[in-house]
Amino acid sequence: MKAQTSSQRGFSLIELLIVVAIIGIIAAITVTYLMQAKQAARGASAAHSMRLIHTCEASYRSSNGSYGDLTDLSNAKFLNDPDLRTGRKSGYIFTATPNPATPSQNYTALSAPDDPSSNVQNYFVDGTGILRVNVGAPADGNSSAVN
């Protein structure tokens, strides 16, 4: 009897499952790093927006003698970012409030994430211009300064 030899073509089921498992592991690692990079970009955008709000507040005060809120800054054409005008940008909610007792002397601006359950950075800036950050809770004048 003659032994039959057959040439195999294609992949076996085991080989295919191993390749799928490896691709799944690589995808899981990549998604984790992608989410971290996305949150870092959102935080950087929020910090930039807070610096922009401070610059607009300083310009508004020079022109009007007092600080204003986001609507005042927008109406006076100091704040031209359409997303920031609405108070929402890059997954953050922004507010700017002049000091009710002395609007000519100080204001506070805050940014907090849209999702309050997330453990991400919250920002604060006031008339001093020092940007402050706190992770997982609202930032205030006692929070760590951003370099």
N, C-alpha and C positions, 0 to 999 in steps of 0.2 A: 503494500500500500504506500501510496505516495502521500506525504504530509502536505497539507494545504497551507500555504502561507498567504496571508492577506495583509495588504498594506492598509494601515489605519489612517483615516483622514479625519480632521476635525479634532475637537476636544472631548474629553470624557466629562461626565457630569461632575465628578470630584474636582477636576481642574477648573471648570467653570465656576463652581461654588467658591473655590479658594480665591479666584480673581475677583469675584463679586464681594467677598468679605474684605479683601485688601482695599478695594475701592471704597467700600463703606467706612472703613477705619480712617482712611485718608480724608474722606469727605467730612467726617465728624470732627476731626482735628482742624480742618480748614474753616468750617463754619464757626467754631469757637473763636478762632483768631479773627475772623471777619467781623463777628459781633463786637469784639473788643476794639478793633480798629474803627468801626462805625461809631461806637460810643465815644471814643477819644476824639474823633472828628466833630461830633456834636458838641462835646465839651469845649473844644477849641473855638468853634463857631459862637457858642454862647459867651465865652470870655471876650471874644472880639466884639460882639454886639454890646456887651456891657461897657467896654471902652468907648465904643461909638456913642452910646447913650450919654456917657459922662462928657464927651466932647461937645455933643449937642446941647447938653444942659449948660455947660460953661458959655457957649455962644449965645444961647437963649437968655441967660442971665445978663450977659454984657449988653444985649439989645433991649431987654425989657425990665431989668432991675430986679427980677425974681426968677426962681426956678419954675419949671412947668412939668406937666405930666406928658405922656407919650402923645396925646391928642394935641396939646399945645405945641409940642416940638414939631409935629407933623404939619399942623396948620401954618406955622411960621416958616415952613420950608427948611428947617434945620435937619429934620430926620426924613431922608428920602428913600429909605429901604422899605419897599411895600410890605414885606412880611413882618418886619419889626414894628411897623406902624400899627398893625393889628394886635400886637402883643404876643404873637406866636411865631417862633422860628426854630428850625432844627431840633424839634422835639422838646423845646423849652417854652415856658410862659414867662413873659417879661412884664414888669410893672415899674413905673417911675412915679414917685409921689413927693411933691414939695412938702416941706415941714409945715403943718397947718398953722403953727403959732408964728413962725418966722420964715415965710417962703422966700425971702430975699437972702437968707443966710444958709439954708441947707436943704437937701433933698435926700431921698433914699431910692435906690433902684435895686430890684431883686430879679433873679431868674431862677426858676425851679423847673424840674423836669415835668413833662406832661403826665408821666406815670409816677405818682408819688410813692409807690411801693418799691421802685427801683432804687438801688443803692449807688446813686451817681452824684456828681458834683452839683452843688447849688452855689450861686454867685451873689455877691453884694457889692455895691459901690455907693458912695455918698459924695458930698461936696469936697471931701479931701482928695478924691480921685484915686484912692487906694482900692484896688480890686481885691476882694476877699472871697475865700472859698471854704465850703464845708461839705463833707461827703455824707450823704444819707439824711441830712436834716437841713432846714433853712439856714443860710449864712446870715451873719450880722456883723456889726462893727467890731466884735471880739474874735471873729474867725481868723484863720491863718491868711496872711497876705500872699497874693500870687506874685511871683517875680516877673 
